[in-house]
Amino acid sequence: MSKYTHDNNYIYYEDTNIPRNKLNIRNLQKLEEEEQKLLLKGYEHFHKNLAENTIFDENYFKELHEKTFNKLYDFAGEYRSVNISKGYSTFCQVRFLEKTSNNIFKKLENDNYLKDYAEKSKEEFAEKIAFYMCELIALHPFLELNGRITRLFFDMIATYNGYEYIDYQGTLKQNDEDNLFIQASIDCMSGNENQMFQIIINGLKKAK
């Protein structure tokens, strides 16, 4: 569970880092277990419904969050209305959130939502994913579960292009200091995509 600094005390239960939720779960471990169950169901649903005409746009990105976590959170699928930060990283300010998101997804549209990478090199595909991964990490549009939904988003794009889900094994540790994905995400905030690219390219494998 992320520990964000925010400017609205209503997001979490008082004196905790546990988000207010529909099931009123106050135990962090139980909440994370519930989130994981819903995430797995989200993967099943969106994989099953992946089609030639699927458009990986902003609406789809929001839908991933909404349909995956709406049983748990009122804010599922909704962009945040407060500023948030984590450690020394300050994510996109609310006043710029909508415009910045529109710009990111406009670029993605110009890249045909990365639908043309089935026959291109893995390196080219990994470069594009790393770029947009970093853009969405810096955006951090939701109150919670940004990393998981962003990975789900690109797993669907990878699957569309004939790849397996991106393998992050060994990069997602409980301890932030050993979590290579978090370290790569911090680099993203300063415009450095190199570490994220290495994680992506190491985790990309063609589906059998």
C-alpha positions in Angstrom: 0.0 0.0 0.0 1.4 3.4 -1.0 2.0 6.0 1.7 1.1 9.3 0.1 1.3 12.7 1.5 -1.9 14.5 0.5 -3.9 17.7 1.2 -7.2 16.0 2.2 -7.5 14.1 5.5 -10.7 12.4 4.4 -8.9 10.0 2.1 -7.7 7.8 4.9 -9.1 6.6 8.2 -7.9 8.9 11.0 -4.3 8.3 12.0 -3.8 5.5 9.4 -2.6 5.1 5.9 -5.6 2.9 5.1 -7.9 4.4 2.5 -11.6 4.6 3.4 -13.3 1.8 1.7 -16.8 0.4 1.1 -16.1 -2.8 3.1 -14.8 -0.7 6.0 -11.7 -2.8 6.2 -9.3 -1.3 8.8 -6.6 -3.9 8.6 -3.9 -3.1 6.0 -3.0 -6.7 5.3 -6.7 -7.7 4.7 -7.2 -4.6 2.5 -4.2 -5.5 0.4 -5.5 -9.1 0.1 -8.9 -7.8 -1.1 -7.2 -5.4 -3.6 -5.2 -8.4 -5.0 -8.3 -10.5 -5.4 -10.0 -7.7 -7.3 -7.0 -7.1 -9.4 -6.9 -10.7 -10.5 -10.5 -10.5 -11.5 -9.8 -7.4 -13.4 -7.1 -9.1 -15.4 -9.5 -11.9 -16.2 -12.3 -9.6 -17.3 -10.2 -7.3 -19.5 -8.2 -10.1 -21.0 -11.4 -11.9 -21.9 -12.8 -8.8 -23.5 -9.7 -7.8 -25.4 -10.6 -7.4 -29.1 -9.3 -6.0 -32.4 -11.3 -2.9 -31.9 -10.2 -2.2 -28.3 -9.0 1.4 -28.0 -6.3 2.0 -25.3 -7.4 5.5 -24.6 -8.0 7.6 -21.5 -11.5 6.2 -21.1 -10.2 2.6 -21.2 -7.5 3.5 -18.7 -10.2 4.9 -16.3 -12.4 1.9 -17.0 -9.6 -0.4 -15.9 -9.5 1.3 -12.5 -13.3 1.7 -12.1 -14.3 -1.9 -13.0 -11.5 -3.5 -11.1 -11.9 -1.6 -7.8 -15.4 -0.2 -7.7 -16.5 -2.8 -5.2 -13.9 -1.5 -2.8 -13.5 2.3 -3.4 -15.9 5.1 -4.1 -13.1 6.9 -6.1 -12.6 4.0 -8.5 -12.2 5.2 -12.0 -12.2 8.9 -10.9 -9.2 11.1 -11.3 -8.1 12.6 -7.9 -9.1 16.1 -6.8 -6.3 16.6 -4.4 -2.5 16.9 -4.8 -0.4 13.9 -3.7 3.3 13.2 -3.2 5.4 10.3 -2.0 8.8 10.9 -0.5 10.5 13.5 -2.6 8.3 12.9 -5.6 5.4 15.3 -6.2 3.0 14.0 -8.8 1.1 16.1 -11.3 -0.7 18.9 -9.6 -4.5 18.7 -9.8 -4.9 21.9 -11.7 -2.8 20.4 -14.6 -4.0 16.8 -14.3 -6.7 16.9 -17.0 -4.7 18.8 -19.5 -1.6 16.6 -18.9 -3.6 13.4 -19.2 -5.1 14.6 -22.4 -1.7 15.4 -23.8 -0.4 11.9 -22.9 -3.2 10.1 -24.5 -3.1 12.3 -27.5 0.5 11.2 -28.0 -0.6 7.6 -27.5 -3.3 8.1 -30.1 -0.7 9.4 -32.6 1.2 6.2 -31.9 -2.0 4.3 -32.7 -2.2 3.1 -29.1 0.9 1.0 -29.7 -1.2 -1.4 -31.8 1.5 -1.7 -34.5 4.2 -3.3 -32.5 3.5 -7.0 -33.1 5.9 -7.1 -36.0 8.4 -4.5 -34.8 11.4 -5.2 -32.6 11.1 -5.9 -28.9 13.4 -3.0 -28.2 11.2 -0.5 -30.0 8.2 -1.8 -28.2 9.9 -1.7 -24.8 11.1 1.9 -25.5 7.5 3.0 -26.2 6.1 1.2 -23.1 8.8 2.7 -20.9 8.1 6.2 -22.2 4.3 6.0 -21.6 4.8 4.1 -18.4 6.9 6.9 -17.0 4.4 9.5 -18.3 1.5 7.8 -16.4 3.6 7.3 -13.3 4.4 11.0 -13.2 0.7 11.8 -13.8 -0.4 9.5 -11.0 -4.0 10.4 -11.6 -5.8 8.2 -9.1 -5.8 8.4 -5.3 -4.6 4.8 -5.0 -3.5 1.8 -7.1 -1.8 3.8 -9.8 1.1 1.4 -10.3 -1.1 -1.7 -10.5 -3.5 -0.1 -13.0 -0.7 1.2 -15.1 0.8 -2.2 -15.2 -2.5 -3.8 -16.1 -2.9 -1.2 -18.9 0.4 -2.1 -20.5 -0.2 -5.8 -19.9 -3.3 -5.5 -22.1 -1.3 -3.6 -24.7 1.4 -6.3 -24.6 -1.2 -9.1 -24.9 -2.8 -7.3 -27.9 0.6 -7.3 -29.6 1.2 -11.0 -29.1 3.3 -10.9 -25.9 2.7 -12.4 -22.5 2.0 -10.1 -19.5 5.1 -8.2 -18.7 7.2 -10.1 -16.1 8.1 -7.9 -13.2 9.5 -10.8 -11.2 12.3 -9.7 -8.9 11.5 -6.0 -9.3 8.5 -5.6 -7.1 9.7 -6.0 -3.5 7.8 -5.2 -0.3 10.7 -3.1 0.9 10.8 0.2 -1.1 14.6 0.3 -1.0 14.8 -3.1 -2.7 11.9 -2.4 -5.1 13.5 -1.8 -8.5 10.2 -0.8 -10.0 9.8 2.0 -7.4 13.4 3.1 -8.0 12.7 3.1 -11.8 9.5 5.1 -11.1 11.5 7.7 -9.1 13.9 8.0 -12.1 10.8 8.6 -14.3 10.0 11.6 -12.3 13.3 13.2 -13.4 12.8 12.2 -17.0 15.1 9.2 -16.9 13.5 6.2 -18.5 16.6 3.9 -18.7 15.9 1.7 -15.7 12.2 1.4 -16.6 13.3 0.3 -20.1 15.5 -2.4 -18.7 12.7 -3.7 -16.5 10.3 -3.7 -19.5 12.6 -5.3 -22.0 13.7 -8.0 -19.5 10.0 -8.8 -18.8 8.7 -8.9 -22.4 8.3 -12.3 -23.9 6.3 -13.4 -27.0 3.3 -15.5 -26.2 3.7 -19.2 -27.3 
